[in-house]
Amino acid sequence: MDIKAVQTSYARWAPVYDKTFGVLTSFGRRQAVDYINSGSGSVLEVGVGTGLSLERYKSDLRVTGIDFSDQMLEKAQKKVRKQGLSHVVDLRQMDARDLDFPDASFDTIAAMHVLSVVPEPERVMSEIARVCKPGGKVVVTNHFVRTKGVLAALERISAPFANTIGWHSDFEIETILGEKVLSVEEQRQIPPLGMMTFLVLRKMTKS
Ligand SMILES: C[S@@+](CC[C@H](N)C(=O)[O-])C[C@H]1O[C@@H](n2cnc3c(N)ncnc32)[C@H](O)[C@@H]1O
């Protein structure tokens, strides 16, 4: 998607996201946050959206969220205020292609259902790798294109409509696996219907 389409598409999604796409993707978010809760320290959630995950983080983590869409971010800010989520230390409007954080800032980076949305996902992965501490983890949940079957055909057919629907249905996992400092530690299919992938990458301690 181009960045203008992200803006218009997610301004449209924001009022209805939690009750639509947000429901469909809830298993992946729960899985990712439960995994992150087994660690400690600082967390950056890239593309935090309406903040559906925020209440689930354990209270002694320090969670920062960024998103490009003001409308999605406003929803997240409202949740933080309403629920008094003091572990959420910062929510900022930012482009994931150009993260405004120093190198090695975070112990864990979460990217949930965002990598098939962002323009230039390779550049986003490079930024994620840069701001992750050596030995830190990158936790991803996303839909990746299937290689066979009816759903695979549907994913390819709907691909040209990415700017309208709000994500790339034909997104290939290889797109995000090119960072040399990040190695795959865990990868499995998760609900609904095994359509999503849960992925953990670890940043090398020395480059
Ligand atoms: C499908 S939503 C996922 C939101 C949330 N992670 C979740 O699981 O509910 C994708 C989000 O990515 C955000 N996004 C897209 N491109 C972005 C970019 N370049 N920088 C930051 N956020 C971006 C959108 O604004 C949107 O909130």
PDBQT file of the ligand as one rigid body, heavy atoms in Angstrom, charges set to zero:
ROOT
HETATM    1  C1  LIG A 301      -4.512  -4.181  10.270  1.00  0.00    +0.000 C 
HETATM    2  S1  LIG A 301      -4.036  -2.863  11.346  1.00  0.00    +0.000 S 
HETATM    3  C2  LIG A 301      -3.314  -3.767  12.720  1.00  0.00    +0.000 C 
HETATM    4  C3  LIG A 301      -3.417  -3.008  14.024  1.00  0.00    +0.000 C 
HETATM    5  C4  LIG A 301      -2.971  -3.787  15.266  1.00  0.00    +0.000 C 
HETATM    6  N1  LIG A 301      -1.576  -4.163  15.196  1.00  0.00    +0.000 N 
HETATM    7  C5  LIG A 301      -3.832  -5.002  15.476  1.00  0.00    +0.000 C 
HETATM    8  O1  LIG A 301      -3.323  -6.142  15.451  1.00  0.00    +0.000 OA
HETATM    9  O2  LIG A 301      -5.045  -4.825  15.686  1.00  0.00    +0.000 OA
HETATM   10  C6  LIG A 301      -2.618  -2.190  10.542  1.00  0.00    +0.000 C 
HETATM   11  C7  LIG A 301      -2.109  -0.916  11.184  1.00  0.00    +0.000 C 
HETATM   12  O3  LIG A 301      -0.851  -0.570  10.597  1.00  0.00    +0.000 OA
HETATM   13  C8  LIG A 301      -0.783   0.842  10.528  1.00  0.00    +0.000 C 
HETATM   14  N2  LIG A 301       0.252   1.254   9.555  1.00  0.00    +0.000 N 
HETATM   15  C9  LIG A 301       0.240   1.060   8.221  1.00  0.00    +0.000 A 
HETATM   16  N3  LIG A 301       1.343   1.582   7.655  1.00  0.00    +0.000 NA
HETATM   17  C10 LIG A 301       2.076   2.122   8.651  1.00  0.00    +0.000 A 
HETATM   18  C11 LIG A 301       3.320   2.803   8.706  1.00  0.00    +0.000 A 
HETATM   19  N4  LIG A 301       4.036   3.033   7.609  1.00  0.00    +0.000 N 
HETATM   20  N5  LIG A 301       3.773   3.210   9.909  1.00  0.00    +0.000 NA
HETATM   21  C12 LIG A 301       3.055   2.963  11.033  1.00  0.00    +0.000 A 
HETATM   22  N6  LIG A 301       1.869   2.333  11.046  1.00  0.00    +0.000 NA
HETATM   23  C13 LIG A 301       1.374   1.910   9.873  1.00  0.00    +0.000 A 
HETATM   24  C14 LIG A 301      -2.195   1.239  10.131  1.00  0.00    +0.000 C 
HETATM   25  O4  LIG A 301      -2.442   2.605  10.375  1.00  0.00    +0.000 OA
HETATM   26  C15 LIG A 301      -3.030   0.297  10.998  1.00  0.00    +0.000 C 
HETATM   27  O5  LIG A 301      -3.339   0.849  12.238  1.00  0.00    +0.000 OA
ENDROOT
TORSDOF 0
